[in-house]
Amino acid sequence: MEWEFIIKVILGILGAALVAGGIIAYRGSERTSVKAFSAAAIAAGVVMWAAIIFTTPVSYEVGRQPAVILTS
């Protein structure tokens, strides 16, 4: 099973839900604490999507080794 793909799908769904819910809550509330929590939810959703974008390879070729192999 491809765990990396499953984790990215879960992060994508959760991130989109946090952004959408945060925007709705931010616009619909007058209380400062709700607005702060909503802004934090939006930021967390954006960070989740950034993690997906930065960890997804631009291209992929089956069976080929990466050009640069890092060793310690």
PQR file with spaces between the fields and no chain letter, atoms N, CA, C, O and H, PARSE charges and radii, in Angstrom:
ATOM       1  N    MET     1       0.843   -1.176    0.000 -0.4000 1.5000
ATOM       2  CA   MET     1       0.000    0.000    0.000 -0.0000 2.0000
ATOM       3  C    MET     1       0.890    1.241    0.000  0.5500 1.7000
ATOM       4  O    MET     1       1.926    1.271    0.663 -0.5500 1.4000
ATOM       5  N    GLU     2       0.497    2.209   -0.711 -0.4000 1.5000
ATOM       6  CA   GLU     2       1.250    3.450   -0.898 -0.0000 2.0000
ATOM       7  C    GLU     2       0.879    4.443    0.214  0.5500 1.7000
ATOM       8  O    GLU     2      -0.038    5.248    0.053 -0.5500 1.4000
ATOM       9  H    GLU     2      -0.345    2.184   -1.250  0.4000 1.0000
ATOM      10  N    TRP     3       1.607    4.377    1.353 -0.4000 1.5000
ATOM      11  CA   TRP     3       1.281    5.213    2.505 -0.0000 2.0000
ATOM      12  C    TRP     3       1.516    6.698    2.252  0.5500 1.7000
ATOM      13  O    TRP     3       0.795    7.544    2.782 -0.5500 1.4000
ATOM      14  H    TRP     3       2.351    3.723    1.484  0.4000 1.0000
ATOM      15  N    GLU     4       2.513    7.011    1.452 -0.4000 1.5000
ATOM      16  CA   GLU     4       2.790    8.420    1.145 -0.0000 2.0000
ATOM      17  C    GLU     4       1.587    9.062    0.448  0.5500 1.7000
ATOM      18  O    GLU     4       1.207   10.191    0.760 -0.5500 1.4000
ATOM      19  H    GLU     4       3.098    6.324    1.022  0.4000 1.0000
ATOM      20  N    PHE     5       0.999    8.335   -0.490 -0.4000 1.5000
ATOM      21  CA   PHE     5      -0.170    8.847   -1.210 -0.0000 2.0000
ATOM      22  C    PHE     5      -1.362    9.022   -0.272  0.5500 1.7000
ATOM      23  O    PHE     5      -2.072   10.025   -0.344 -0.5500 1.4000
ATOM      24  H    PHE     5       1.307    7.418   -0.743  0.4000 1.0000
ATOM      25  N    ILE     6      -1.576    8.055    0.598 -0.4000 1.5000
ATOM      26  CA   ILE     6      -2.706    8.125    1.533 -0.0000 2.0000
ATOM      27  C    ILE     6      -2.548    9.312    2.478  0.5500 1.7000
ATOM      28  O    ILE     6      -3.514   10.029    2.744 -0.5500 1.4000
ATOM      29  H    ILE     6      -0.999    7.241    0.657  0.4000 1.0000
ATOM      30  N    ILE     7      -1.345    9.520    2.979 -0.4000 1.5000
ATOM      31  CA   ILE     7      -1.098   10.650    3.887 -0.0000 2.0000
ATOM      32  C    ILE     7      -1.319   11.975    3.160  0.5500 1.7000
ATOM      33  O    ILE     7      -1.887   12.903    3.734 -0.5500 1.4000
ATOM      34  H    ILE     7      -0.561    8.938    2.762  0.4000 1.0000
ATOM      35  N    LYS     8      -0.877   12.076    1.903 -0.4000 1.5000
ATOM      36  CA   LYS     8      -1.070   13.311    1.143 -0.0000 2.0000
ATOM      37  C    LYS     8      -2.544   13.575    0.867  0.5500 1.7000
ATOM      38  O    LYS     8      -2.978   14.727    0.897 -0.5500 1.4000
ATOM      39  H    LYS     8      -0.415   11.322    1.436  0.4000 1.0000
ATOM      40  N    VAL     9      -3.313   12.539    0.601 -0.4000 1.5000
ATOM      41  CA   VAL     9      -4.752   12.713    0.386 -0.0000 2.0000
ATOM      42  C    VAL     9      -5.429   13.199    1.666  0.5500 1.7000
ATOM      43  O    VAL     9      -6.260   14.106    1.627 -0.5500 1.4000
ATOM      44  H    VAL     9      -2.960   11.603    0.577  0.4000 1.0000
ATOM      45  N    ILE    10      -5.073   12.599    2.792 -0.4000 1.5000
ATOM      46  CA   ILE    10      -5.655   13.020    4.072 -0.0000 2.0000
ATOM      47  C    ILE    10      -5.270   14.467    4.387  0.5500 1.7000
ATOM      48  O    ILE    10      -6.115   15.254    4.815 -0.5500 1.4000
ATOM      49  H    ILE    10      -4.398   11.862    2.824  0.4000 1.0000
ATOM      50  N    LEU    11      -3.990   14.824    4.175 -0.4000 1.5000
ATOM      51  CA   LEU    11      -3.560   16.204    4.409 -0.0000 2.0000
ATOM      52  C    LEU    11      -4.282   17.174    3.485  0.5500 1.7000
ATOM      53  O    LEU    11      -4.632   18.279    3.900 -0.5500 1.4000
ATOM      54  H    LEU    11      -3.303   14.185    3.827  0.4000 1.0000
ATOM      55  N    GLY    12      -4.507   16.774    2.240 -0.4000 1.5000
ATOM      56  CA   GLY    12      -5.209   17.640    1.296 -0.0000 2.0000
ATOM      57  C    GLY    12      -6.640   17.892    1.706  0.5500 1.7000
ATOM      58  O    GLY    12      -7.113   19.028    1.666 -0.5500 1.4000
ATOM      59  H    GLY    12      -4.223   15.877    1.903  0.4000 1.0000
ATOM      60  N    ILE    13      -7.335   16.838    2.100 -0.4000 1.5000
ATOM      61  CA   ILE    13      -8.733   16.979    2.525 -0.0000 2.0000
ATOM      62  C    ILE    13      -8.827   17.800    3.805  0.5500 1.7000
ATOM      63  O    ILE    13      -9.650   18.709    3.908 -0.5500 1.4000
ATOM      64  H    ILE    13      -6.951   15.915    2.133  0.4000 1.0000
ATOM      65  N    LEU    14      -7.987   17.478    4.771 -0.4000 1.5000
ATOM      66  CA   LEU    14      -8.007   18.204    6.041 -0.0000 2.0000
ATOM      67  C    LEU    14      -7.604   19.669    5.850  0.5500 1.7000
ATOM      68  O    LEU    14      -8.197   20.565    6.450 -0.5500 1.4000
ATOM      69  H    LEU    14      -7.319   16.739    4.687  0.4000 1.0000
ATOM      70  N    GLY    15      -6.598   19.905    5.014 -0.4000 1.5000
ATOM      71  CA   GLY    15      -6.174   21.279    4.749 -0.0000 2.0000
ATOM      72  C    GLY    15      -7.253   22.100    4.075  0.5500 1.7000
ATOM      73  O    GLY    15      -7.475   23.255    4.438 -0.5500 1.4000
ATOM      74  H    GLY    15      -6.116   19.177    4.526  0.4000 1.0000
ATOM      75  N    ALA    16      -7.931   21.510    3.090 -0.4000 1.5000
ATOM      76  CA   ALA    16      -9.021   22.225    2.415 -0.0000 2.0000
ATOM      77  C    ALA    16     -10.165   22.505    3.377  0.5500 1.7000
ATOM      78  O    ALA    16     -10.765   23.579    3.334 -0.5500 1.4000
ATOM      79  H    ALA    16      -7.751   20.571    2.795  0.4000 1.0000
ATOM      80  N    ALA    17     -10.470   21.546    4.244 -0.4000 1.5000
ATOM      81  CA   ALA    17     -11.545   21.747    5.221 -0.0000 2.0000
ATOM      82  C    ALA    17     -11.183   22.845    6.219  0.5500 1.7000
ATOM      83  O    ALA    17     -12.038   23.647    6.595 -0.5500 1.4000
ATOM      84  H    ALA    17      -9.983   20.674    4.279  0.4000 1.0000
ATOM      85  N    LEU    18      -9.929   22.885    6.647 -0.4000 1.5000
ATOM      86  CA   LEU    18      -9.507   23.930    7.579 -0.0000 2.0000
ATOM      87  C    LEU    18      -9.572   25.315    6.938  0.5500 1.7000
ATOM      88  O    LEU    18     -10.013   26.275    7.571 -0.5500 1.4000
ATOM      89  H    LEU    18      -9.235   22.233    6.342  0.4000 1.0000
ATOM      90  N    VAL    19      -9.137   25.417    5.696 -0.4000 1.5000
ATOM      91  CA   VAL    19      -9.188   26.715    5.017 -0.0000 2.0000
ATOM      92  C    VAL    19     -10.635   27.160    4.825  0.5500 1.7000
ATOM      93  O    VAL    19     -10.983   28.299    5.138 -0.5500 1.4000
ATOM      94  H    VAL    19      -8.778   24.637    5.183  0.4000 1.0000
ATOM      95  N    ALA    20     -11.469   26.274    4.317 -0.4000 1.5000
ATOM      96  CA   ALA    20     -12.873   26.644    4.070 -0.0000 2.0000
ATOM      97  C    ALA    20     -13.606   26.959    5.369  0.5500 1.7000
ATOM      98  O    ALA    20     -14.304   27.969    5.461 -0.5500 1.4000
ATOM      99  H    ALA    20     -11.187   25.349    4.063  0.4000 1.0000
ATOM     100  N    GLY    21     -13.450   26.103    6.367 -0.4000 1.5000
ATOM     101  CA   GLY    21     -14.108   26.348    7.648 -0.0000 2.0000
ATOM     102  C    GLY    21     -13.584   27.590    8.340  0.5500 1.7000
ATOM     103  O    GLY    21     -14.347   28.321    8.970 -0.5500 1.4000
ATOM     104  H    GLY    21     -12.883   25.283    6.292  0.4000 1.0000
ATOM     105  N    GLY    22     -12.286   27.834    8.229 -0.4000 1.5000
ATOM     106  CA   GLY    22     -11.712   29.033    8.833 -0.0000 2.0000
ATOM     107  C    GLY    22     -12.231   30.308    8.197  0.5500 1.7000
ATOM     108  O    GLY    22     -12.506   31.290    8.887 -0.5500 1.4000
ATOM     109  H    GLY    22     -11.665   27.239    7.718  0.4000 1.0000
ATOM     110  N    ILE    23     -12.364   30.289    6.872 -0.4000 1.5000
ATOM     111  CA   ILE    23     -12.896   31.477    6.181 -0.0000 2.0000
ATOM     112  C    ILE    23     -14.344   31.725    6.581  0.5500 1.7000
ATOM     113  O    ILE    23     -14.732   32.863    6.845 -0.5500 1.4000
ATOM     114  H    ILE    23     -12.141   29.492    6.312  0.4000 1.0000
ATOM     115  N    ILE    24     -15.137   30.668    6.625 -0.4000 1.5000
ATOM     116  CA   ILE    24     -16.547   30.825    6.997 -0.0000 2.0000
ATOM     117  C    ILE    24     -16.677   31.324    8.425  0.5500 1.7000
ATOM     118  O    ILE    24     -17.471   32.225    8.696 -0.5500 1.4000
ATOM     119  H    ILE    24     -14.821   29.744    6.410  0.4000 1.0000
ATOM     120  N    ALA    25     -15.909   30.753    9.339 -0.4000 1.5000
ATOM     121  CA   ALA    25     -15.980   31.176   10.739 -0.0000 2.0000
ATOM     122  C    ALA    25     -15.461   32.603   10.922  0.5500 1.7000
ATOM     123  O    ALA    25     -16.017   33.370   11.708 -0.5500 1.4000
ATOM     124  H    ALA    25     -15.263   30.021    9.119  0.4000 1.0000
ATOM     125  N    TYR    26     -14.405   32.958   10.202 -0.4000 1.5000
ATOM     126  CA   TYR    26     -13.833   34.300   10.327 -0.0000 2.0000
ATOM     127  C    TYR    26     -14.824   35.366    9.860  0.5500 1.7000
ATOM     128  O    TYR    26     -15.003   36.398   10.507 -0.5500 1.4000
ATOM     129  H    TYR    26     -13.954   32.335    9.563  0.4000 1.0000
ATOM     130  N    ARG    27     -15.448   35.094    8.745 -0.4000 1.5000
ATOM     131  CA   ARG    27     -16.391   36.085    8.201 -0.0000 2.0000
ATOM     132  C    ARG    27     -17.683   36.157    8.988  0.5500 1.7000
ATOM     133  O    ARG    27     -18.342   37.197    8.999 -0.5500 1.4000
ATOM     134  H    ARG    27     -15.302   34.256    8.220  0.4000 1.0000
ATOM     135  N    GLY    28     -18.058   35.066    9.649 -0.4000 1.5000
ATOM     136  CA   GLY    28     -19.351   35.028   10.329 -0.0000 2.0000
ATOM     137  C    GLY    28     -19.312   35.397   11.789  0.5500 1.7000
ATOM     138  O    GLY    28     -20.350   35.357   12.451 -0.5500 1.4000
ATOM     139  H    GLY    28     -17.523   34.222    9.640  0.4000 1.0000
ATOM     140  N    SER    29     -18.166   35.754   12.318 -0.4000 1.5000
ATOM     141  CA   SER    29     -18.075   36.027   13.748 -0.0000 2.0000
ATOM     142  C    SER    29     -17.564   37.439   14.005  0.5500 1.7000
ATOM     143  O    SER    29     -16.786   37.999   13.232 -0.5500 1.4000
ATOM     144  H    SER    29     -17.323   35.787   11.781  0.4000 1.0000
ATOM     145  N    GLU    30     -18.022   37.980   15.099 -0.4000 1.5000
ATOM     146  CA   GLU    30     -17.553   39.297   15.553 -0.0000 2.0000
ATOM     147  C    GLU    30     -16.578   39.170   16.718  0.5500 1.7000
ATOM     148  O    GLU    30     -15.871   40.124   17.044 -0.5500 1.4000
ATOM     149  H    GLU    30     -18.653   37.526   15.727  0.4000 1.0000
ATOM     150  N    ARG    31     -16.538   38.003   17.342 -0.4000 1.5000
ATOM     151  CA   ARG    31     -15.678   37.807   18.508 -0.0000 2.0000
ATOM     152  C    ARG    31     -14.216   37.667   18.091  0.5500 1.7000
ATOM     153  O    ARG    31     -13.899   36.996   17.110 -0.5500 1.4000
ATOM     154  H    ARG    31     -17.113   37.228   17.077  0.4000 1.0000
ATOM     155  N    THR    32     -13.347   38.301   18.839 -0.4000 1.5000
ATOM     156  CA   THR    32     -11.918   38.304   18.529 -0.0000 2.0000
ATOM     157  C    THR    32     -11.307   36.918   18.683  0.5500 1.7000
ATOM     158  O    THR    32     -10.456   36.523   17.885 -0.5500 1.4000
ATOM     159  H    THR    32     -13.604   38.846   19.637  0.4000 1.0000
ATOM     160  N    SER    33     -11.728   36.183   19.692 -0.4000 1.5000
ATOM     161  CA   SER    33     -11.152   34.861   19.917 -0.0000 2.0000
ATOM     162  C    SER    33     -11.506   33.899   18.777  0.5500 1.7000
ATOM     163  O    SER    33     -10.676   33.086   18.372 -0.5500 1.4000
ATOM     164  H    SER    33     -12.419   36.503   20.340  0.4000 1.0000
ATOM     165  N    VAL    34     -12.713   33.989   18.271 -0.4000 1.5000
ATOM     166  CA   VAL    34     -13.120   33.134   17.152 -0.0000 2.0000
ATOM     167  C    VAL    34     -12.356   33.524   15.895  0.5500 1.7000
ATOM     168  O    VAL    34     -11.941   32.660   15.123 -0.5500 1.4000
ATOM     169  H    VAL    34     -13.388   34.650   18.601  0.4000 1.0000
ATOM     170  N    LYS    35     -12.171   34.822   15.691 -0.4000 1.5000
ATOM     171  CA   LYS    35     -11.408   35.281   14.527 -0.0000 2.0000
ATOM     172  C    LYS    35      -9.954   34.809   14.604  0.5500 1.7000
ATOM     173  O    LYS    35      -9.376   34.426   13.587 -0.5500 1.4000
ATOM     174  H    LYS    35     -12.509   35.524   16.319  0.4000 1.0000
ATOM     175  N    ALA    36      -9.366   34.832   15.782 -0.4000 1.5000
ATOM     176  CA   ALA    36      -7.981   34.374   15.944 -0.0000 2.0000
ATOM     177  C    ALA    36      -7.875   32.878   15.682  0.5500 1.7000
ATOM     178  O    ALA    36      -6.960   32.434   14.990 -0.5500 1.4000
ATOM     179  H    ALA    36      -9.836   35.143   16.609  0.4000 1.0000
ATOM     180  N    PHE    37      -8.803   32.099   16.228 -0.4000 1.5000
ATOM     181  CA   PHE    37      -8.787   30.660   15.998 -0.0000 2.0000
ATOM     182  C    PHE    37      -9.024   30.341   14.524  0.5500 1.7000
ATOM     183  O    PHE    37      -8.415   29.415   13.986 -0.5500 1.4000
ATOM     184  H    PHE    37      -9.546   32.460   16.791  0.4000 1.0000
ATOM     185  N    SER    38      -9.888   31.086   13.878 -0.4000 1.5000
ATOM     186  CA   SER    38     -10.158   30.882   12.454 -0.0000 2.0000
ATOM     187  C    SER    38      -8.940   31.209   11.607  0.5500 1.7000
ATOM     188  O    SER    38      -8.635   30.496   10.651 -0.5500 1.4000
ATOM     189  H    SER    38     -10.382   31.838   14.315  0.4000 1.0000
ATOM     190  N    ALA    39      -8.247   32.278   11.952 -0.4000 1.5000
ATOM     191  CA   ALA    39      -7.035   32.632   11.221 -0.0000 2.0000
ATOM     192  C    ALA    39      -5.962   31.554   11.392  0.5500 1.7000
ATOM     193  O    ALA    39      -5.228   31.250   10.452 -0.5500 1.4000
ATOM     194  H    ALA    39      -8.495   32.857   12.728  0.4000 1.0000
ATOM     195  N    ALA    40      -5.874   30.985   12.586 -0.4000 1.5000
ATOM     196  CA   ALA    40      -4.916   29.899   12.820 -0.0000 2.0000
ATOM     197  C    ALA    40      -5.298   28.657   12.010  0.5500 1.7000
ATOM     198  O    ALA    40      -4.422   27.965   11.491 -0.5500 1.4000
ATOM     199  H    ALA    40      -6.470   31.232   13.350  0.4000 1.0000
ATOM     200  N    ALA    41      -6.586   28.373   11.900 -0.4000 1.5000
ATOM     201  CA   ALA    41      -7.039   27.233   11.103 -0.0000 2.0000
ATOM     202  C    ALA    41      -6.716   27.433    9.627  0.5500 1.7000
ATOM     203  O    ALA    41      -6.288   26.499    8.949 -0.5500 1.4000
ATOM     204  H    ALA    41      -7.298   28.935   12.322  0.4000 1.0000
ATOM     205  N    ILE    42      -6.918   28.645    9.133 -0.4000 1.5000
ATOM     206  CA   ILE    42      -6.579   28.944    7.734 -0.0000 2.0000
ATOM     207  C    ILE    42      -5.091   28.769    7.505  0.5500 1.7000
ATOM     208  O    ILE    42      -4.679   28.173    6.509 -0.5500 1.4000
ATOM     209  H    ILE    42      -7.266   29.404    9.684  0.4000 1.0000
ATOM     210  N    ALA    43      -4.281   29.284    8.418 -0.4000 1.5000
ATOM     211  CA   ALA    43      -2.829   29.153    8.281 -0.0000 2.0000
ATOM     212  C    ALA    43      -2.402   27.685    8.316  0.5500 1.7000
ATOM     213  O    ALA    43      -1.523   27.283    7.554 -0.5500 1.4000
ATOM     214  H    ALA    43      -4.616   29.768    9.226  0.4000 1.0000
ATOM     215  N    ALA    44      -3.009   26.883    9.186 -0.4000 1.5000
ATOM     216  CA   ALA    44      -2.673   25.457    9.258 -0.0000 2.0000
ATOM     217  C    ALA    44      -3.050   24.744    7.958  0.5500 1.7000
ATOM     218  O    ALA    44      -2.306   23.887    7.482 -0.5500 1.4000
ATOM     219  H    ALA    44      -3.723   27.209    9.806  0.4000 1.0000
ATOM     220  N    GLY    45      -4.192   25.094    7.389 -0.4000 1.5000
ATOM     221  CA   GLY    45      -4.589   24.501    6.116 -0.0000 2.0000
ATOM     222  C    GLY    45      -3.646   24.870    4.985  0.5500 1.7000
ATOM     223  O    GLY    45      -3.329   24.033    4.141 -0.5500 1.4000
ATOM     224  H    GLY    45      -4.796   25.791    7.776  0.4000 1.0000
ATOM     225  N    VAL    46      -3.199   26.113    4.964 -0.4000 1.5000
ATOM     226  CA   VAL    46      -2.251   26.549    3.930 -0.0000 2.0000
ATOM     227  C    VAL    46      -0.919   25.822    4.090  0.5500 1.7000
ATOM     228  O    VAL    46      -0.299   25.442    3.097 -0.5500 1.4000
ATOM     229  H    VAL    46      -3.457   26.793    5.650  0.4000 1.0000
ATOM     230  N    VAL    47      -0.474   25.625    5.332 -0.4000 1.5000
ATOM     231  CA   VAL    47       0.772   24.905    5.572 -0.0000 2.0000
ATOM     232  C    VAL    47       0.642   23.450    5.123  0.5500 1.7000
ATOM     233  O    VAL    47       1.594   22.892    4.578 -0.5500 1.4000
ATOM     234  H    VAL    47      -0.977   25.933    6.139  0.4000 1.0000
ATOM     235  N    MET    48      -0.504   22.836    5.338 -0.4000 1.5000
ATOM     236  CA   MET    48      -0.708   21.462    4.874 -0.0000 2.0000
ATOM     237  C    MET    48      -0.614   21.377    3.361  0.5500 1.7000
ATOM     238  O    MET    48       0.002   20.456    2.824 -0.5500 1.4000
ATOM     239  H    MET    48      -1.277   23.290    5.780  0.4000 1.0000
ATOM     240  N    TRP    49      -1.224   22.336    2.668 -0.4000 1.5000
ATOM     241  CA   TRP    49      -1.137   22.338    1.201 -0.0000 2.0000
ATOM     242  C    TRP    49       0.275   22.643    0.726  0.5500 1.7000
ATOM     243  O    TRP    49       0.710   22.107   -0.293 -0.5500 1.4000
ATOM     244  H    TRP    49      -1.725   23.084    3.104  0.4000 1.0000
ATOM     245  N    ALA    50       0.995   23.491    1.444 -0.4000 1.5000
ATOM     246  CA   ALA    50       2.393   23.760    1.084 -0.0000 2.0000
ATOM     247  C    ALA    50       3.235   22.500    1.249  0.5500 1.7000
ATOM     248  O    ALA    50       4.114   22.232    0.430 -0.5500 1.4000
ATOM     249  H    ALA    50       0.641   23.926    2.272  0.4000 1.0000
ATOM     250  N    ALA    51       2.977   21.725    2.300 -0.4000 1.5000
ATOM     251  CA   ALA    51       3.708   20.475    2.505 -0.0000 2.0000
ATOM     252  C    ALA    51       3.440   19.497    1.365  0.5500 1.7000
ATOM     253  O    ALA    51       4.351   18.800    0.919 -0.5500 1.4000
ATOM     254  H    ALA    51       2.263   21.943    2.966  0.4000 1.0000
ATOM     255  N    ILE    52       2.209   19.444    0.899 -0.4000 1.5000
ATOM     256  CA   ILE    52       1.878   18.561   -0.224 -0.0000 2.0000
ATOM     257  C    ILE    52       2.595   19.022   -1.487  0.5500 1.7000
ATOM     258  O    ILE    52       3.168   18.205   -2.208 -0.5500 1.4000
ATOM     259  H    ILE    52       1.469   20.011    1.261  0.4000 1.0000
ATOM     260  N    ILE    53       2.568   20.311   -1.756 -0.4000 1.5000
ATOM     261  CA   ILE    53       3.190   20.831   -2.975 -0.0000 2.0000
ATOM     262  C    ILE    53       4.695   20.617   -2.962  0.5500 1.7000
ATOM     263  O    ILE    53       5.274   20.241   -3.981 -0.5500 1.4000
ATOM     264  H    ILE    53       2.103   20.974   -1.171  0.4000 1.0000
ATOM     265  N    PHE    54       5.342   20.853   -1.811 -0.4000 1.5000
ATOM     266  CA   PHE    54       6.794   20.730   -1.744 -0.0000 2.0000
ATOM     267  C    PHE    54       7.283   19.285   -1.730  0.5500 1.7000
ATOM     268  O    PHE    54       8.439   19.036   -2.072 -0.5500 1.4000
ATOM     269  H    PHE    54       4.872   21.159   -0.984  0.4000 1.0000
ATOM     270  N    THR    55       6.448   18.331   -1.347 -0.4000 1.5000
ATOM     271  CA   THR    55       6.887   16.937   -1.280 -0.0000 2.0000
ATOM     272  C    THR    55       6.463   16.118   -2.492  0.5500 1.7000
ATOM     273  O    THR    55       6.869   14.963   -2.617 -0.5500 1.4000
ATOM     274  H    THR    55       5.509   18.533   -1.069  0.4000 1.0000
ATOM     275  N    THR    56       5.663   16.680   -3.384 -0.4000 1.5000
ATOM     276  CA   THR    56       5.246   15.957   -4.579 -0.0000 2.0000
ATOM     277  C    THR    56       6.284   16.170   -5.680  0.5500 1.7000
ATOM     278  O    THR    56       6.603   17.308   -6.024 -0.5500 1.4000
ATOM     279  H    THR    56       5.334   17.619   -3.283  0.4000 1.0000
ATOM     280  N    PRO    57       6.808   15.081   -6.230 -0.5600 1.5000
ATOM     281  CA   PRO    57       7.812   15.237   -7.287  0.2800 2.0000
ATOM     282  C    PRO    57       7.194   15.797   -8.568  0.5500 1.7000
ATOM     283  O    PRO    57       6.030   15.542   -8.877 -0.5500 1.4000
ATOM     284  N    VAL    58       7.992   16.558   -9.299 -0.4000 1.5000
ATOM     285  CA   VAL    58       7.520   17.149  -10.547 -0.0000 2.0000
ATOM     286  C    VAL    58       7.369   16.075  -11.610  0.5500 1.7000
ATOM     287  O    VAL    58       6.408   16.081  -12.379 -0.5500 1.4000
ATOM     288  H    VAL    58       8.938   16.764   -9.049  0.4000 1.0000
ATOM     289  N    SER    59       8.320   15.158  -11.648 -0.4000 1.5000
ATOM     290  CA   SER    59       8.245   14.036  -12.583 -0.0000 2.0000
ATOM     291  C    SER    59       8.717   12.778  -11.871  0.5500 1.7000
ATOM     292  O    SER    59       9.433   12.836  -10.872 -0.5500 1.4000
ATOM     293  H    SER    59       9.101   15.154  -11.023  0.4000 1.0000
ATOM     294  N    TYR    60       8.302   11.659  -12.402 -0.4000 1.5000
ATOM     295  CA   TYR    60       8.636   10.400  -11.764 -0.0000 2.0000
ATOM     296  C    TYR    60       8.836    9.339  -12.841  0.5500 1.7000
ATOM     297  O    TYR    60       8.037    9.208  -13.767 -0.5500 1.4000
ATOM     298  H    TYR    60       7.720   11.611  -13.214  0.4000 1.0000
ATOM     299  N    GLU    61       9.916    8.592  -12.696 -0.4000 1.5000
ATOM     300  CA   GLU    61      10.212    7.536  -13.648 -0.0000 2.0000
ATOM     301  C    GLU    61      10.445    6.246  -12.867  0.5500 1.7000
ATOM     302  O    GLU    61      11.268    6.220  -11.952 -0.5500 1.4000
ATOM     303  H    GLU    61      10.566    8.698  -11.943  0.4000 1.0000
ATOM     304  N    VAL    62       9.742    5.195  -13.210 -0.4000 1.5000
ATOM     305  CA   VAL    62       9.815    3.945  -12.476 -0.0000 2.0000
ATOM     306  C    VAL    62      11.175    3.276  -12.692  0.5500 1.7000
ATOM     307  O    VAL    62      11.640    3.138  -13.823 -0.5500 1.4000
ATOM     308  H    VAL    62       9.073    5.217  -13.953  0.4000 1.0000
ATOM     309  N    GLY    63      11.798    2.867  -11.594 -0.4000 1.5000
ATOM     310  CA   GLY    63      13.037    2.114  -11.667 -0.0000 2.0000
ATOM     311  C    GLY    63      14.291    2.939  -11.848  0.5500 1.7000
ATOM     312  O    GLY    63      15.378    2.365  -11.919 -0.5500 1.4000
ATOM     313  H    GLY    63      11.420    2.979  -10.675  0.4000 1.0000
ATOM     314  N    ARG    64      14.201    4.217  -11.923 -0.4000 1.5000
ATOM     315  CA   ARG    64      15.378    5.056  -12.137 -0.0000 2.0000
ATOM     316  C    ARG    64      15.836    5.656  -10.809  0.5500 1.7000
ATOM     317  O    ARG    64      15.025    6.131  -10.014 -0.5500 1.4000
ATOM     318  H    ARG    64      13.318    4.683  -11.866  0.4000 1.0000
ATOM     319  N    GLN    65      17.136    5.625  -10.588 -0.4000 1.5000
ATOM     320  CA   GLN    65      17.708    6.196   -9.377 -0.0000 2.0000
ATOM     321  C    GLN    65      17.747    7.721   -9.493  0.5500 1.7000
ATOM     322  O    GLN    65      17.879    8.252  -10.595 -0.5500 1.4000
ATOM     323  H    GLN    65      17.795    5.240  -11.234  0.4000 1.0000
ATOM     324  N    PRO    66      17.632    8.429   -8.363 -0.5600 1.5000
ATOM     325  CA   PRO    66      17.762    9.871   -8.416  0.2800 2.0000
ATOM     326  C    PRO    66      19.142   10.317   -8.875  0.5500 1.7000
ATOM     327  O    PRO    66      20.123    9.600   -8.681 -0.5500 1.4000
ATOM     328  N    ALA    67      19.223   11.482   -9.476 -0.4000 1.5000
ATOM     329  CA   ALA    67      20.489   11.975  -10.006 -0.0000 2.0000
ATOM     330  C    ALA    67      21.488   12.258   -8.889  0.5500 1.7000
ATOM     331  O    ALA    67      22.688   12.047   -9.062 -0.5500 1.4000
ATOM     332  H    ALA    67      18.426   12.064   -9.634  0.4000 1.0000
ATOM     333  N    VAL    68      21.000   12.734   -7.744 -0.4000 1.5000
ATOM     334  CA   VAL    68      21.872   13.056   -6.625 -0.0000 2.0000
ATOM     335  C    VAL    68      21.515   12.141   -5.473  0.5500 1.7000
ATOM     336  O    VAL    68      20.360   12.087   -5.050 -0.5500 1.4000
ATOM     337  H    VAL    68      20.025   12.905   -7.603  0.4000 1.0000
ATOM     338  N    ILE    69      22.507   11.420   -4.963 -0.4000 1.5000
ATOM     339  CA   ILE    69      22.296   10.538   -3.822 -0.0000 2.0000
ATOM     340  C    ILE    69      23.061   11.136   -2.653  0.5500 1.7000
ATOM     341  O    ILE    69      24.283   11.270   -2.707 -0.5500 1.4000
ATOM     342  H    ILE    69      23.445   11.465   -5.307  0.4000 1.0000
ATOM     343  N    LEU    70      22.351   11.492   -1.609 -0.4000 1.5000
ATOM     344  CA   LEU    70      22.966   12.089   -0.434 -0.0000 2.0000
ATOM     345  C    LEU    70      23.416   10.988    0.518  0.5500 1.7000
ATOM     346  O    LEU    70      22.659   10.063    0.812 -0.5500 1.4000
ATOM     347  H    LEU    70      21.358   11.383   -1.564  0.4000 1.0000
ATOM     348  N    THR    71      24.634   11.091    0.990 -0.4000 1.5000
ATOM     349  CA   THR    71      25.158   10.140    1.960 -0.0000 2.0000
ATOM     350  C    THR    71      25.687   10.895    3.163  0.5500 1.7000
ATOM     351  O    THR    71      26.113   12.046    3.063 -0.5500 1.4000
ATOM     352  H    THR    71      25.249   11.843    0.751  0.4000 1.0000
ATOM     353  N    SER    72      25.651   10.232    4.285 -0.4000 1.5000
ATOM     354  CA   SER    72      26.157   10.907    5.487 -0.0000 2.0000
ATOM     355  C    SER    72      27.435   10.285    5.975  0.5500 1.7000
ATOM     356  O    SER    72      27.996   10.731    6.976 -0.5500 1.4000
ATOM     357  H    SER    72      25.305    9.297    4.367  0.4000 1.0000
